[in-house]
Amino acid sequence: MIKVRIITGLILGLLVGAFIGWAPLYLFNAVLLLVLTLAAYEFFCITLPHPSLSFFWAMLLTVLPSVLFLFFPAPPMLPLFAGVILLCLSFYLFQKQDPSLSVKQASLTLLGIFYISILFSHVGLIRGLPQGVMWIYLLLASTFLADTGAYLVGHMIGRHKLAPRISPGKTVEGLMGGVFFSFIATLIVKIFFWQHLSLWDCIIVAGISGLVGPLGDLSESLIKRSVNLKDSGRLIPGHGGVLDRVDALLFTAPVVYYYAKYLKGF
């Protein structure tokens, strides 16, 4: 399984890296929207009854805000959020089912919208920044290598459980290994792609990916544990589903975006 995971990760990494360097912004965002849709599909498959009208309504309300974020400059945030909440709750007013079930499904729909659509759209916002391609390389390399490093180190020398109630396989040693691997990833980006990147930026982004990323991983594990599932899907050999692969990215992308935009002034 480890061999399959590593081989799949390397192949995906090469393909994604080549695509980022070649694709114009509109095409990058279009592919990002496809990945987001697949992640939303997996999320609602494990949280809502499907196929059902509530499932398709949740998918629609998740994808539409992402379209606005990715393809329209500076969408009005408060009206967008208000409209999504209004549409979500209004839909369940007319469902012929137990009100407690409607409230649960409405809550899960809103969770999916904010968890996947809002968080994941920050990847597209990063790509739209000046030097956005370099920031995307930095984000993906540090996030995914942190995940791989945590997995390898945790399996080899992991002894102290990080969150045994949620994810018994994750260890404190794996977490530290993930931070180290993330730092190596940022140095590789600096040396081979972005020489003007400072060492301080490498340290900060490595810290974000190595420490914040696992929170995203554990959050998805919490969701899966609540419905007694190990993986969100089986699309990616050795990695599970799309949501399993991008769970850490959901948390690292917003933090890196606001660091780059407001602290670095990009």
Buried (B, 14 or more C-beta within 10 A) or exposed (E): EEEEBBEBBEEBBEEBBEEBEEBEBEEBBBBBBEBBBBBBBBBBBBBBEBEEEBBEBBBEBBBBBBBBBBBEEEBEEEEBBEBBBEBBBEBBEEBEEEEEEBEBBBBBBBBBBBBBBBBBBBBBBBBBBEBBBBBBBBBBBBBBBBBBBBBBBBBEEBEEBBBEEBBEBBBBBBBBBBBBBBBBBBBBBBEEBBEEBEEEBBBBBBBBBBBBBBBBBBBBBEBBBEEEBEBBBEBBEEBBBBBBBBBBBBBBBBBBBBBBBEEBEB
